[in-house]
Amino acid sequence: MSGNVKTEKLKEVKTILISQPQPSNKSPYHELETRYGITIDFRPFIHVEPVSEKEFRRQRIRLDEYECVIFTSKNAIENFFRLSEETRVKVSAETKYFCLSEAIANYLQKFIIYRKRKVFVGRKTIEDLTSSILKHKAGNRFLLPCSNLGALPVVEFLKKSQINFVESMMYRTVSSDLSDLADIKYDILVFFSPLGIQSLYENFPDFSQDETRIAVFGNSTSKAVEERGLTINIQAPVPDAPSMPMALENYIKLSNKV
């Protein structure tokens, strides 16, 4: 038995709902559809909403008063520069940017002339930027754009390092309206974060798993599912299924007797 597959409910799979946006045509999910003759739909269970200019102003933060900005996501970048325009505050060309990953740093190029700015790039976590942040610690104020969920690991690091910083909520991650799915049943629901589970119950407070199989990615998602008293049927990442498409395929091979 494959390590990511639970032994209960090994019934045939015909339909799967992925709680994420539609991927590109080259996605491995599309290969699964073709290979096994199943239907895979995509629907984001959560989405990002910008904080209004009026609400932002209540924070009494001026973007041009911070010499350093830490970006933890593309959403943080988008909303930082959006609010800069809406509040008519020009961000200095001398501003230093600290990006948690290369992907985030590359996205920053949409908003600044990259080669003329000071940009520091980590591999994945705030700890990767330790030397760069400590080098600019003295005399500089750091701004951390974030969502309503905050950025706890980054905040803990900055406090521990005694960095002069301020958090600023610039966007929110909220549950999407899924009311149109009320009468639609899927054989498998796939979740990638605790927020997806929260959205499920905000939309359908009386949700009952019944014969629906649940696939989860990551430990925090697994915990959120178990706290709701639901059964996890498919898990990733695990040694024989480091990705969700692989975990689903392992299950389908057994459930559909392929």
N, C-alpha and C positions, 0 to 999 in steps of 0.2 A: 504493500500500500504506500503510495507516495506520501512524503512527510507533510505536505501542505493540505492534504485532503482528509476531512473527517469522514468516519464510516457511516454516519447517519444519512438518511434521505438521499441515497444514490439513485435518484430518479432521473429520467431523461431530461436534458436541458434543451429548450428550444428558443428561449428569450432571455436576454441579459440587459440590465440597465446599469450603465456606468455613470456615477454621480460626478461627472466632470464634463467640460466642454468637448465638442466634436473635434477629434484630432485630424491630422492631415490624412490624405488618401493612402499614404504609405505606412500607416499605423499597423502594428501587429494585430490589433483588434479586427481590422478588416480582413486580414489573412485568416483569422479564426472563423469569421463568418463564412468565407468562401470554402475553407477546408472542411468545415463540419456542417454546413447548411443551416446555420442558426441565425437569429436576428439579434444584433447588438445595437441598442439605442444609447444616446448620450444626452445627459441633462444635468447641468450644474445645480447642485443643491444649495450652494452658497454663492454670493456675489459681493463685489466691492462697491460701496457708495461713497462719494466724496463728502467731506465735511464742508459745509457752506462757508462762504467768506465771513458772513455775520457770526457764525459760531466760532470760527477760527479767531476772529478778532477778540472774542471774549477771553481767549487765553493770554491776551496782552503780550504776544510774542511778535517781534519784528525780525524778519528773516535776515535783514542786513546787519544785525547785531551779533551774528555768530560767525566766527572765523572758520569753523570746521563743521562739516555735516556728515553724519553716518547714515548710509543707506543700507537697509536690510532686504529690500525688495524693489522690483520694478514699480509697484504701486506707490511706494514711498517716493520714488523719483518723480513720477507723474504728478502726484499731488503737491509735492514741494514746489515744482515749477509752475503748476497751475495757480497755486495760492500766491506765488510771487507776482504773477500777472494780474490776478484779481485784486490784490492789495496794492498794486502799483509800486512794489518795492523791487528795486534793481539789486540783484545779488552781485556782489563784488567779483571781479575777475580773479581776485587773490584768494577767494574761498577755496579751502582744501576739502576734498571729498574722500571719504573712506567707505569702500564698497566691500561687502562681505564675500563676493564671488566675482569671477571674471564675467559671468553672464550679466550681472547687475552693472558692472563697470562698462561693459559694451553698450548696454541700454542707455547709459548716461550720455553717450555720444549723440543721441538724438536731441539733446538739450544744450550742450555746450561744445565749444571748439576744443576737443579733447587734448590736442597736442600743446595747447597754450595754458592748460590748467594743471593743478597739482592733484593727482588722483592716486590713491593707494588701494591696492587690491589684495583681498584675502583669497584663500582657497575655498572656504566654506563657513567658517565660524569667526566670531569676533576675536578670538584668541590669536588667529592668524595675523591680525593687525596690531598685535601688542607693541612691537618695537616702534611702528610708525605713530601710533597714538601717544605712547609715552614720550616720544621725541617732540611732539607738538603740545604736550600737556601744559607746559608753563606759559601763562599769559594768554591762552586761547580758550574760548568758550565753544563747547560742542553742542550741536542740535541733533536730536534723534527723532526724525519723523516716524510716526508709527500709526497703527490702527487702534481700534477700541480694545483689541486683545493685548496691546502692549508688545514689548520685546524683552521679556524677563531675563534671558541669558545675557543679553547685551547690557541691560540696566545693572545687573549684578556685577558684571565685569567692570563697568565704568565706576560704580560705587567702590568696589574693592580697590581699584586703581586710583581712587581719589581724583577722578576727572571732573572738571567743572562742566556739567552738562544739564540740559533740559529736554524732557520728553515733550513732544507735541503731537496730539492726535489730529491727523490730517485726512483720515478715511476710516470707513467702518467695514468690517466683514459681517454680513447679515444673511439670514436665511432667505432663499428664493421662494417665490410663490409656486407651489407644486399642485395646486388644487385641480388642475386638468388631468392629473394622474390618478385621481381618486378611484376611478373604476377600472384601472388598468393593472393587470397582474403580470409580474415577471417571475421567471424561474429563479433568477439570481439577481440580487442587488449588490453592487460593488461600492465600497466606501474607502476613502483615503484619509479621512481626518475625523476627529470627534465632532467637528462642526457639522459634518454631513449627517451624522446620527442625530444631532440636536435639531437640524432642519427637518429631518424625517418626522420627528415627534412634534415639532411645532406645527407642521402641516397636517399630520395625522396622529393626533393624541391617542387614538384607540388602535394604533397599528398592532396587528397580530401577525407573527411570523408564519404560522401554519406550515405550509410546505415550501415556503420561499427559502431558498438557500442564501446565505450571507457570506460575502467575500470581503476581507479586510486587509488593508496594507498598513503595516506598522504597529508597534506596541501600544501607542496611545489610542489608536483607533480600536484595537482589540479590547482594551480596557473599557472604552466608552460603550461598546456593544455588550460586553458582559455585564456592565453595571445596569443595563436595561433589561437584563434577564434573557437576552437573545442567544441563540446558538450560532457559533461561528463554524461554518462548513469548509471554508477555503481561506488560507492565510498566505501572505507574502510580506516581506521576503523570507524565504527559508532556503536551506542549502540546495535543494533540487528545483527551486523555483524563485530565483532572485527578483523576478518581475511579476506583476499581476497577470499579464497575458500568458506567461508560462504556467502560473498557478491555475488559471482557468482551464488551460488546455489539459493539464494533468487530470483535472476533475472531469472534464468532458469525455476524455478517453475512457474513463471508468463508467461514468453515468450513462453515456450513450453507447457503451460497448463497441467503441470504434476499433 
